[in-house]
Amino acid sequence: MSIAKLAGAAALFAILTAAAPAQAAKLTDPQIAHIAYTAGVLDVEAAKLALKKSKNKEVIAFATNMVRDHEAVNQKALALVKKLKVTPEDNDASKSLVKQADTQRATMAALEGSAFDKAYVDNEVAYHKTVDGALETTLIPNATNGELKSLLQTGLKIFQGHEQHAEHLAGMLK
């Protein structure tokens, strides 16, 4: 992984796991729901970019899975917040996620061919490691609603599988 990707992953990790615990008492279920939903949306956007740019059948299959799985979890999240009559609340962590993802997507959009594929897959490895870590250490422990906590735990299991798949794919692209 390049220094830039490590720096990006480190920044995202700091946003979700260092900044959030400092505010842990202040993180509410609506904020947690927004962070988790935002993370899913951003991964769908990255996957859609891969579907437009990649010609590698394994990368395309992976990106297709990312769209399917993240959209499915986000639909469950939307149904849950509607059922609970909760409005997800934008917050600094969500805003930082969006800013970081926009920067990364712009960098990747400028790449072509195998350089794009490698950058996309490396980003997916780093992104899933970071989001999985944030789910484990911050979002799940701080969720107070049992249904939200359960949905986050289900999402974590799915996303850990994504991380493993991305790592396997990264090994194939070297």
N, C-alpha and C positions, 0 to 999 in steps of 0.2 A: 504494500500500500504506500502511496506517495506521501510525502510530508504534508502536502496540502490536504489530502484526504484525511490523514491522521489529525491534522489541526481542526478540520471541519468536524470530525467525529468527536474530538475532545471538546470543542465548543458546544456541540449539541449535548454531549454528556454532562457538561458543566451546567448547562441551562436546566436540564431535567433532573439531575441528581444532586447537584450541589446547591443551586439556587432554590429549588423547590423545597428541600428539607428546611432551609433557613426560614421558609414561609409555611412550613408544614402545618402549623396550627391554623394558618389562614387559608390553606387550600380547602375549598369547599367541594362537595360532590358536583355542583354545576361546573366548577372550574376543571375538575378532574375529567368530567365527561367531555368538555371542550378540548382539552389537551389530547385525550385519546382519539377523539373523532378527527381532530386536525391532523394528527400523525397518520391516520388511515387515509385521509384525503390526499395528503402530500405524497404518500407512497403510490396511490393510484395515479396521480399526475406524473410521477417519475416513470411508472410502468407504461403509461400511455405514450410518453416520449419514446421509450424503448420500442414500443410497437410501431411507431412511425419511422424510427431510424434504423433499427437493427435488421439484418438479413440472416442472422444466425438463428437456426431453428430452436436450439436450446434456450437462448436468451428470449426469443419470442414466446416460447412455452412458459418460461418462468414469469415473464411480464404478464401474460394472460392470466396465470394463477394469481398474481398479485392483485390485479384488477378484481377478479372474481371474489377472492377471499376478503380483501379489505372492504370492498363494497358490501359484501354480505354482513360482515361484522358491524359496519357503520349503519346499515339498515336496522339491525337489531338494537343498536344504540339509540337510533332515532325513535324506534318504537318504544323503547324503555323510557326515555325522557318524556315522551308524549303520555305514556301510561301514568308516570309519576307526576305529571304536570310540572315538570322542571324545565327551565330554559337554560341550556348550556351557556356558560359565562366566559367570554373572551378574557384573556389574562396575559401577563408578560411572557409566560412560558409558551403559550400558543403563538403569540406574536413573534417570538424569537425563532420558533420552529419554522414558521412561514418564511421569515427573512432568510434563514439559513438554507432552506429548501429552494427558494427562488434563486439564490446565488449558485447553488450546486447545479440546478437545472440549466441555468444559463451557461455554465462552464461545460456541462455535458452536451448541450445543444450545438456547441461549436465543434464537437468531435465527429468523426466519421468512422465507419467500418469497425475493425477490431479494437481500435482505440476507444470508440464509444462503448462497445460491448464491455470491455474491461472496466472502464470508468463506471458504467451503470452497475455492473455486478459488484465491484468493490464498494460502491456507495451503498448498495443494498445490504452487504455484509455489515458494514459499519452502522448503518441506520438501524437495522434490526437488532444488533447488539445493544445499541444505545437505548432504543425504545423498550426492548425487553428488560434491560436493567432498570429503566425508569418505572416500568410497570411493577417489577418485583420490589424495588426499594422505596418507591415514593407513592405511586398512584394507588396500587392495591392496598398497601397498609393504611393509607389515609382516607380511603373511601369508607363512608359510614353506612351507606345504604347497602343492604345485603345483595340485592339484585344487581346493582352496579358493580359491586365487588366480584360477584360471580361472573358477570359478563367480561370484566377485565381479566379474570383468571382464565376464562375460556379463550379470550383473545391472546393471552400470553402463550398458551399452549400452541395455538395456531402459528403465532409469529415466531416461536422458537423453532418450529418446523421450517418456516421460511428462512430463518437464519442458517440452519443446517443445509438447506437446499442451495442457498446463495453461496455458502462456503464451498460446497461440492462443485458448483458451476464455476466459481472463481478458480478452483484448482484445474478445471478442464481448459480454461482460457489462457493459462500461463504459457 
